[in-house]
Amino acid sequence: MAKYEEFPRIKRLPQYVFAVVNELKAKMRREGEDIIDFGMGNPDLTPAPHIIEKLCESAKKPHTHRYSMSQGIPRLRKAICDFYERQYGVKLDPEEEAIMTIGSKEGISHLMIAMLEPGDIALVPSPRYPIHYYAPVIAGASVLTVPLPLEGTDSEKQEQFLRNIYTSYEDSYPQPKVLILNFPNNPTTMVVTKEFFKEIVDFAKKKNLWIIHDFAYADLCFDGYKAPSILEIDGAKDVAVELYSMTKGFSMAGWRVGFVLGNPTIVYNLKRLKSYLDYGTFTPIQVASVIALDSDYSIVEKTRDIYSRRLDILVEGLNRAGWKVEKPKATMFLWAKIPPQFKDMNSVDFSMKLLKEAKVAVAPGAGFGEHGEGYVRFAVVENEKRIRQAVRNIKKFLRQYS
Ligand SMILES: Cc1ncc(COP(=O)(O)O)c(C=O)c1O
C-alpha cells in the first residue's frame, strides 16, 4: 500500500518488479551476507584516465560553471556526428540531426512527451527495458505490446518479430504513432541485421510510423560481431531517430551523456521541449565527452573485451554446472531460461531462491514485461573472480535439486 495518496500519473507507474528482489538483497547485506550482484546493468568499470583528466581540467576553469546548453555544446554535437561517420559511415548534421540528452533514459522519456498525446498509441516490444514502456505511459499515451520472440535462430526470431509488428499495427485502432526498438536488446540480447532495419524502415514509411531505436549497446558486441545502426539504412532519417549512449561502451553511466540522432523533425521538437526543461549536462562533462568520442576506439574495445571475457566465464561455468545457456553476440547480459527443475516457479520466486540459497542476485524476467516470465537476466558487472565464485555457488545450489 502506498504511504501517500498517488497522483493520477504516478498511479500509472507501478512499483518496479525488481523492488522485491532488491529489498531481500539489501536485507541480506545488512545481515552480513556477501551477495554477488548481477541484478542491475550498472557498469562497474571506469572511463579511460584521459577523459577523467579532461573533466577535472575543464571543471577548474571559471567559465564552465554557468548554465550549459540543453541541446549540447556545438563541439559535442560535432564529435558525435564525426563518431557516427567513422563507425557507421552515417553522415549527420550537428545542427539539425543531433541533440544531446541527459543519458538515453531522459532522452526517450522527453521524446515521448514531445511526440505523444493521450489517445496516441506506441508499439513497444515485450520483454523490454522498463522505460520503453513507461515513457509513453508518462506521456499519457497507450501502449500496445509486441511480443519479442525468445526461441529459435536469430533469423527466425527476426522474421517472427517483423510479423508480430505488422499484426499489432494492423490490429490497432487508431493507428500507432511510434514504434520503439532496441537492438542489441536488453534484456533478451537479441540482435538484428541491416535487412531487418530495411524492412521496418520501408514499413514505417508506408504507414507514417515513427521509429525510435535505442542503441544503448552499440559498442558492446563480441567475437567479431558488429551491431548495425538503423541510420545506415538509406532513407532511415525520414522516419527514425537513434538513441546513442556513452553509458556502456565508454563506462560513463553516472555522467549522463546520450544523444538523439537522425530525423530533423523529431530532433527539432525535442530541442524545443528540452529548452523549457533543462540547461543541459554540466559543461565539463560535455567537454570531456568530446575527448572521449574523439579518442581512439581501442578504449571502447578494452571495455567490450572485459565484458566478453566475463560472459565467457559465466556461460562456460553455468553450462558445466548443468544450466544450459548460450553466449550472447552483444550487450552485457546473459538472458537465461530458468532451469527445467524449477520450471513451475515464476521468475521472481526463482530469483529470490537463487539469492537466498546461492547468494547470487539476478533480475527476474517478469520485471521486463509479462513475456519475460520464465527467464532471468544476469548483468556481468562483477569481476572475473566473483563470477567464478558465483558459478561455484550456483553449481552447489543446482546439485541439491538435480
Ligand atoms: C536499453 C537501454 N536503454 C537505455 C539505458 C539507459 O542508458 P542511459 O544511461 O544512457 O540513460 C539502458 C541502461 O541499462 C538500457 O539497457
The ligand as a Gaussian input file, in Angstrom:
#p B3LYP/6-31G(d) Opt

LIG

0 1
 C       18.178000      -0.487000     -23.464000
 C       18.662000       0.581000     -22.572000
 N       18.403000       1.853000     -22.878000
 C       18.829000       2.855000     -22.098000
 C       19.541000       2.607000     -20.942000
 C       19.945000       3.754000     -20.097000
 O       21.004000       4.381000     -20.679000
 P       21.488000       5.815000     -20.225000
 O       22.452000       5.609000     -19.110000
 O       22.091000       6.388000     -21.450000
 O       20.275000       6.576000     -19.760000
 C       19.839000       1.305000     -20.579000
 C       20.597000       1.046000     -19.346000
 O       20.683000      -0.026000     -18.837000
 C       19.386000       0.270000     -21.418000
 O       19.622000      -1.005000     -21.117000

